[in-house]
Amino acid sequence: MDAAPHRIEIAPNCSLSVKGALLFFGGTCFGSLGVAGTMASLGLWPVLPFAGLEMVLLAWALKVSLARRRNSQTITICDRDILVESRTGSRCVQVVFPRHWAQVKLRHPASRLSPSRLVIESHGRQCEVGDFLTEEERRGLAARLSRMIGRINESPTLA
């Protein structure tokens, strides 16, 4: 009899709400453009385009940050298969691995400033999971997945 599948849901920590982002952006615009307007009234008008560009870049960064809230991954581990569903906005990609032949690898970073990479791989295919996690969270997920999936040619019980 097959054991119940185990499901792991991971998503980026995006604590900034849309309302909070609008309040932050409005306050920053008020302060920055207020100072730039004051300087322009004193004859230092070249400050205005730079302040405007600064606010455009801030708006873009906030938009990218808020869009990240829609990203998530679901890892479903059954007796026979491992299903990884990666959602980015409205796009969903599914990758299936045979559990018996799959392995979990935490790849070391290319440089000290780069994060490690957590991948599930089997038969020459691989899928990166948890790229939005912190290093500590990624190590914890790697340990948990290793216990559940096992090594190649191993399939620990899921009970």
PyRosetta script that sets phi, psi and omega in degrees:
from pyrosetta import init, pose_from_sequence

init()
pose = pose_from_sequence("MDAAPHRIEIAPNCSLSVKGALLFFGGTCFGSLGVAGTMASLGLWPVLPFAGLEMVLLAWALKVSLARRRNSQTITICDRDILVESRTGSRCVQVVFPRHWAQVKLRHPASRLSPSRLVIESHGRQCEVGDFLTEEERRGLAARLSRMIGRINESPTLA")
pose.set_psi(1, 135.2)
pose.set_omega(1, -178.8)
pose.set_phi(2, -75.5)
pose.set_psi(2, 139.7)
pose.set_omega(2, 175.4)
pose.set_phi(3, -76.2)
pose.set_psi(3, 158.8)
pose.set_omega(3, 177.9)
pose.set_phi(4, -63.7)
pose.set_psi(4, 139.1)
pose.set_omega(4, 179.9)
pose.set_phi(5, -66.5)
pose.set_psi(5, 147.6)
pose.set_omega(5, 175.7)
pose.set_phi(6, -99.5)
pose.set_psi(6, 134.5)
pose.set_omega(6, -177.7)
pose.set_phi(7, -121.2)
pose.set_psi(7, 130.9)
pose.set_omega(7, 176.6)
pose.set_phi(8, -119.8)
pose.set_psi(8, 120.4)
pose.set_omega(8, 178.3)
pose.set_phi(9, -105.5)
pose.set_psi(9, 127.9)
pose.set_omega(9, 175.9)
pose.set_phi(10, -129.2)
pose.set_psi(10, 143.5)
pose.set_omega(10, -179.7)
pose.set_phi(11, -151.0)
pose.set_psi(11, 154.1)
pose.set_omega(11, 178.3)
pose.set_phi(12, -68.0)
pose.set_psi(12, 150.8)
pose.set_omega(12, 177.1)
pose.set_phi(13, -82.6)
pose.set_psi(13, 102.5)
pose.set_omega(13, -179.3)
pose.set_phi(14, -119.6)
pose.set_psi(14, 86.0)
pose.set_omega(14, -174.3)
pose.set_phi(15, -83.5)
pose.set_psi(15, -10.5)
pose.set_omega(15, -179.4)
pose.set_phi(16, -81.0)
pose.set_psi(16, 119.9)
pose.set_omega(16, 178.1)
pose.set_phi(17, -82.9)
pose.set_psi(17, 167.5)
pose.set_omega(17, 178.1)
pose.set_phi(18, -63.3)
pose.set_psi(18, -42.6)
pose.set_omega(18, 179.1)
pose.set_phi(19, -62.8)
pose.set_psi(19, -43.2)
pose.set_omega(19, 178.1)
pose.set_phi(20, -62.4)
pose.set_psi(20, -40.1)
pose.set_omega(20, 178.9)
pose.set_phi(21, -65.1)
pose.set_psi(21, -40.7)
pose.set_omega(21, 178.7)
pose.set_phi(22, -65.6)
pose.set_psi(22, -40.9)
pose.set_omega(22, 177.9)
pose.set_phi(23, -64.6)
pose.set_psi(23, -43.9)
pose.set_omega(23, 178.5)
pose.set_phi(24, -62.1)
pose.set_psi(24, -46.4)
pose.set_omega(24, -178.8)
pose.set_phi(25, -64.3)
pose.set_psi(25, -43.1)
pose.set_omega(25, 179.2)
pose.set_phi(26, -62.5)
pose.set_psi(26, -44.9)
pose.set_omega(26, 178.8)
pose.set_phi(27, -63.8)
pose.set_psi(27, -41.4)
pose.set_omega(27, 179.2)
pose.set_phi(28, -66.8)
pose.set_psi(28, -41.5)
pose.set_omega(28, 177.4)
pose.set_phi(29, -62.1)
pose.set_psi(29, -45.0)
pose.set_omega(29, -179.9)
pose.set_phi(30, -58.4)
pose.set_psi(30, -48.2)
pose.set_omega(30, -179.1)
pose.set_phi(31, -66.2)
pose.set_psi(31, -49.7)
pose.set_omega(31, -175.7)
pose.set_phi(32, -67.4)
pose.set_psi(32, -47.6)
pose.set_omega(32, -178.8)
pose.set_phi(33, -72.6)
pose.set_psi(33, -26.4)
pose.set_omega(33, 174.9)
pose.set_phi(34, -65.5)
pose.set_psi(34, -45.9)
pose.set_omega(34, 178.1)
pose.set_phi(35, -66.1)
pose.set_psi(35, -42.7)
pose.set_omega(35, -179.5)
pose.set_phi(36, -63.8)
pose.set_psi(36, -39.0)
pose.set_omega(36, 178.0)
pose.set_phi(37, -64.9)
pose.set_psi(37, -40.6)
pose.set_omega(37, 177.8)
pose.set_phi(38, -62.9)
pose.set_psi(38, -44.1)
pose.set_omega(38, 179.4)
pose.set_phi(39, -65.0)
pose.set_psi(39, -38.6)
pose.set_omega(39, 179.2)
pose.set_phi(40, -65.0)
pose.set_psi(40, -37.1)
pose.set_omega(40, 178.7)
pose.set_phi(41, -67.8)
pose.set_psi(41, -21.4)
pose.set_omega(41, 176.9)
pose.set_phi(42, -89.9)
pose.set_psi(42, 4.2)
pose.set_omega(42, 176.9)
pose.set_phi(43, 102.2)
pose.set_psi(43, -2.8)
pose.set_omega(43, -179.9)
pose.set_phi(44, -95.9)
pose.set_psi(44, 57.8)
pose.set_omega(44, -174.4)
pose.set_phi(45, -63.3)
pose.set_psi(45, -24.7)
pose.set_omega(45, 179.7)
pose.set_phi(46, -62.1)
pose.set_psi(46, -12.5)
pose.set_omega(46, 178.8)
pose.set_phi(47, -68.2)
pose.set_psi(47, -32.7)
pose.set_omega(47, -175.7)
pose.set_phi(48, -58.9)
pose.set_psi(48, -48.5)
pose.set_omega(48, 180.0)
pose.set_phi(49, -62.2)
pose.set_psi(49, -36.3)
pose.set_omega(49, 179.6)
pose.set_phi(50, -68.2)
pose.set_psi(50, -39.7)
pose.set_omega(50, 177.3)
pose.set_phi(51, -65.0)
pose.set_psi(51, -40.4)
pose.set_omega(51, 177.1)
pose.set_phi(52, -63.4)
pose.set_psi(52, -44.7)
pose.set_omega(52, 178.0)
pose.set_phi(53, -61.9)
pose.set_psi(53, -39.8)
pose.set_omega(53, 177.5)
pose.set_phi(54, -58.9)
pose.set_psi(54, -42.6)
pose.set_omega(54, -179.1)
pose.set_phi(55, -71.4)
pose.set_psi(55, -34.6)
pose.set_omega(55, 175.9)
pose.set_phi(56, -63.9)
pose.set_psi(56, -43.7)
pose.set_omega(56, 178.7)
pose.set_phi(57, -65.9)
pose.set_psi(57, -38.6)
pose.set_omega(57, 176.7)
pose.set_phi(58, -64.1)
pose.set_psi(58, -42.1)
pose.set_omega(58, 178.3)
pose.set_phi(59, -61.7)
pose.set_psi(59, -42.3)
pose.set_omega(59, 178.3)
pose.set_phi(60, -62.6)
pose.set_psi(60, -45.4)
pose.set_omega(60, -179.4)
pose.set_phi(61, -62.7)
pose.set_psi(61, -40.7)
pose.set_omega(61, 178.0)
pose.set_phi(62, -65.7)
pose.set_psi(62, -38.6)
pose.set_omega(62, 179.1)
pose.set_phi(63, -63.8)
pose.set_psi(63, -44.4)
pose.set_omega(63, 178.7)
pose.set_phi(64, -63.5)
pose.set_psi(64, -42.4)
pose.set_omega(64, 179.7)
pose.set_phi(65, -63.4)
pose.set_psi(65, -43.0)
pose.set_omega(65, -179.9)
pose.set_phi(66, -70.2)
pose.set_psi(66, -33.3)
pose.set_omega(66, 178.5)
pose.set_phi(67, -66.7)
pose.set_psi(67, -27.4)
pose.set_omega(67, -179.4)
pose.set_phi(68, -64.8)
pose.set_psi(68, -19.9)
pose.set_omega(68, -180.0)
pose.set_phi(69, -63.1)
pose.set_psi(69, -21.2)
pose.set_omega(69, -177.2)
pose.set_phi(70, -87.7)
pose.set_psi(70, -1.7)
pose.set_omega(70, 179.5)
pose.set_phi(71, -85.5)
pose.set_psi(71, 140.3)
pose.set_omega(71, 175.1)
pose.set_phi(72, -162.5)
pose.set_psi(72, 165.1)
pose.set_omega(72, 175.0)
pose.set_phi(73, -136.5)
pose.set_psi(73, 142.0)
pose.set_omega(73, 175.4)
pose.set_phi(74, -123.6)
pose.set_psi(74, 125.0)
pose.set_omega(74, 177.9)
pose.set_phi(75, -111.6)
pose.set_psi(75, 117.1)
pose.set_omega(75, 179.8)
pose.set_phi(76, -111.6)
pose.set_psi(76, 121.9)
pose.set_omega(76, -178.1)
pose.set_phi(77, -112.0)
pose.set_psi(77, 117.0)
pose.set_omega(77, 176.9)
pose.set_phi(78, -109.8)
pose.set_psi(78, 179.7)
pose.set_omega(78, 177.7)
pose.set_phi(79, -61.1)
pose.set_psi(79, -36.9)
pose.set_omega(79, -174.5)
pose.set_phi(80, -103.2)
pose.set_psi(80, -35.3)
pose.set_omega(80, -170.5)
pose.set_phi(81, -128.3)
pose.set_psi(81, 163.2)
pose.set_omega(81, 170.5)
pose.set_phi(82, -123.6)
pose.set_psi(82, 123.4)
pose.set_omega(82, 179.4)
pose.set_phi(83, -112.6)
pose.set_psi(83, 125.2)
pose.set_omega(83, 176.9)
pose.set_phi(84, -114.0)
pose.set_psi(84, 117.1)
pose.set_omega(84, 176.4)
pose.set_phi(85, -108.3)
pose.set_psi(85, 120.3)
pose.set_omega(85, 178.7)
pose.set_phi(86, -111.0)
pose.set_psi(86, 122.0)
pose.set_omega(86, 179.2)
pose.set_phi(87, -112.8)
pose.set_psi(87, 127.4)
pose.set_omega(87, 175.1)
pose.set_phi(88, -127.0)
pose.set_psi(88, 103.6)
pose.set_omega(88, -175.1)
pose.set_phi(89, 65.7)
pose.set_psi(89, -121.5)
pose.set_omega(89, -179.8)
pose.set_phi(90, -96.9)
pose.set_psi(90, -3.1)
pose.set_omega(90, -178.9)
pose.set_phi(91, -88.6)
pose.set_psi(91, 134.6)
pose.set_omega(91, 179.6)
pose.set_phi(92, -128.4)
pose.set_psi(92, 128.6)
pose.set_omega(92, 178.7)
pose.set_phi(93, -120.2)
pose.set_psi(93, 130.9)
pose.set_omega(93, 179.6)
pose.set_phi(94, -115.1)
pose.set_psi(94, 136.2)
pose.set_omega(94, 176.3)
pose.set_phi(95, -129.4)
pose.set_psi(95, 132.0)
pose.set_omega(95, -179.1)
pose.set_phi(96, -117.2)
pose.set_psi(96, 133.5)
pose.set_omega(96, 177.1)
pose.set_phi(97, -123.3)
pose.set_psi(97, 144.0)
pose.set_omega(97, 171.4)
pose.set_phi(98, -72.3)
pose.set_psi(98, 125.5)
pose.set_omega(98, -173.7)
pose.set_phi(99, -60.3)
pose.set_psi(99, -38.3)
pose.set_omega(99, -175.4)
pose.set_phi(100, -63.1)
pose.set_psi(100, -29.5)
pose.set_omega(100, -177.0)
pose.set_phi(101, -106.8)
pose.set_psi(101, -0.7)
pose.set_omega(101, -177.8)
pose.set_phi(102, -82.1)
pose.set_psi(102, 155.1)
pose.set_omega(102, 174.3)
pose.set_phi(103, -143.7)
pose.set_psi(103, 150.8)
pose.set_omega(103, -179.8)
pose.set_phi(104, -103.6)
pose.set_psi(104, 129.8)
pose.set_omega(104, 179.0)
pose.set_phi(105, -131.2)
pose.set_psi(105, 133.0)
pose.set_omega(105, 173.0)
pose.set_phi(106, -104.0)
pose.set_psi(106, 103.0)
pose.set_omega(106, -176.0)
pose.set_phi(107, -83.5)
pose.set_psi(107, 135.5)
pose.set_omega(107, -179.7)
pose.set_phi(108, -67.4)
pose.set_psi(108, 149.5)
pose.set_omega(108, -179.3)
pose.set_phi(109, -68.2)
pose.set_psi(109, 154.3)
pose.set_omega(109, 178.8)
pose.set_phi(110, -69.0)
pose.set_psi(110, -32.3)
pose.set_omega(110, 177.5)
pose.set_phi(111, -139.6)
pose.set_psi(111, 169.2)
pose.set_omega(111, -177.9)
pose.set_phi(112, -63.3)
pose.set_psi(112, -26.4)
pose.set_omega(112, -177.1)
pose.set_phi(113, -89.6)
pose.set_psi(113, -9.6)
pose.set_omega(113, -179.3)
pose.set_phi(114, -90.4)
pose.set_psi(114, 151.7)
pose.set_omega(114, 176.0)
pose.set_phi(115, -80.4)
pose.set_psi(115, 160.2)
pose.set_omega(115, 173.9)
pose.set_phi(116, -72.2)
pose.set_psi(116, 170.5)
pose.set_omega(116, 178.5)
pose.set_phi(117, -123.9)
pose.set_psi(117, 129.0)
pose.set_omega(117, 177.2)
pose.set_phi(118, -102.8)
pose.set_psi(118, 119.5)
pose.set_omega(118, -178.2)
pose.set_phi(119, -128.1)
pose.set_psi(119, 148.7)
pose.set_omega(119, 167.7)
pose.set_phi(120, -109.0)
pose.set_psi(120, 130.2)
pose.set_omega(120, -176.7)
pose.set_phi(121, -139.5)
pose.set_psi(121, 153.8)
pose.set_omega(121, 177.4)
pose.set_phi(122, -167.2)
pose.set_psi(122, 139.3)
pose.set_omega(122, 175.7)
pose.set_phi(123, 52.0)
pose.set_psi(123, 42.1)
pose.set_omega(123, 176.7)
pose.set_phi(124, 79.0)
pose.set_psi(124, -1.0)
pose.set_omega(124, 176.9)
pose.set_phi(125, -106.8)
pose.set_psi(125, 151.2)
pose.set_omega(125, 177.1)
pose.set_phi(126, -144.3)
pose.set_psi(126, 156.6)
pose.set_omega(126, 178.9)
pose.set_phi(127, -138.9)
pose.set_psi(127, 123.4)
pose.set_omega(127, 178.2)
pose.set_phi(128, -81.0)
pose.set_psi(128, 134.7)
pose.set_omega(128, 177.6)
pose.set_phi(129, -124.0)
pose.set_psi(129, 148.7)
pose.set_omega(129, 174.5)
pose.set_phi(130, 68.5)
pose.set_psi(130, 32.0)
pose.set_omega(130, -179.5)
pose.set_phi(131, -67.3)
pose.set_psi(131, -16.4)
pose.set_omega(131, 179.1)
pose.set_phi(132, -97.4)
pose.set_psi(132, 2.9)
pose.set_omega(132, 179.4)
pose.set_phi(133, -82.9)
pose.set_psi(133, 160.1)
pose.set_omega(133, 172.9)
pose.set_phi(134, -73.5)
pose.set_psi(134, 166.7)
pose.set_omega(134, -178.8)
pose.set_phi(135, -60.1)
pose.set_psi(135, -42.7)
pose.set_omega(135, 179.6)
pose.set_phi(136, -65.1)
pose.set_psi(136, -43.5)
pose.set_omega(136, 178.2)
pose.set_phi(137, -64.3)
pose.set_psi(137, -38.8)
pose.set_omega(137, -179.8)
pose.set_phi(138, -65.0)
pose.set_psi(138, -41.0)
pose.set_omega(138, 178.0)
pose.set_phi(139, -65.1)
pose.set_psi(139, -40.8)
pose.set_omega(139, 178.0)
pose.set_phi(140, -63.8)
pose.set_psi(140, -42.1)
pose.set_omega(140, 178.1)
pose.set_phi(141, -65.5)
pose.set_psi(141, -39.2)
pose.set_omega(141, 178.7)
pose.set_phi(142, -61.5)
pose.set_psi(142, -43.5)
pose.set_omega(142, 179.3)
pose.set_phi(143, -64.3)
pose.set_psi(143, -43.4)
pose.set_omega(143, -179.4)
pose.set_phi(144, -64.4)
pose.set_psi(144, -45.3)
pose.set_omega(144, 179.1)
pose.set_phi(145, -64.8)
pose.set_psi(145, -38.8)
pose.set_omega(145, 179.0)
pose.set_phi(146, -61.9)
pose.set_psi(146, -40.2)
pose.set_omega(146, 178.2)
pose.set_phi(147, -65.4)
pose.set_psi(147, -38.3)
pose.set_omega(147, -176.0)
pose.set_phi(148, -80.9)
pose.set_psi(148, -35.7)
pose.set_omega(148, -175.3)
pose.set_phi(149, -92.0)
pose.set_psi(149, -37.0)
pose.set_omega(149, -176.9)
pose.set_phi(150, 82.4)
pose.set_psi(150, -170.1)
pose.set_omega(150, 177.7)
pose.set_phi(151, -96.9)
pose.set_psi(151, 179.5)
pose.set_omega(151, 176.7)
pose.set_phi(152, -58.4)
pose.set_psi(152, 137.3)
pose.set_omega(152, 178.4)
pose.set_phi(153, 72.1)
pose.set_psi(153, 14.2)
pose.set_omega(153, 174.5)
pose.set_phi(154, -123.8)
pose.set_psi(154, 145.9)
pose.set_omega(154, 174.1)
pose.set_phi(155, -145.2)
pose.set_psi(155, 86.7)
pose.set_omega(155, 179.4)
pose.set_phi(156, -59.0)
pose.set_psi(156, 153.3)
pose.set_omega(156, 178.5)
pose.set_phi(157, -68.0)
pose.set_psi(157, 147.0)
pose.set_omega(157, -177.9)
pose.set_phi(158, -94.1)
pose.set_psi(158, 2.8)
pose.set_omega(158, -174.6)
pose.set_phi(159, -65.0)
pose.dump_pdb("model.pdb")
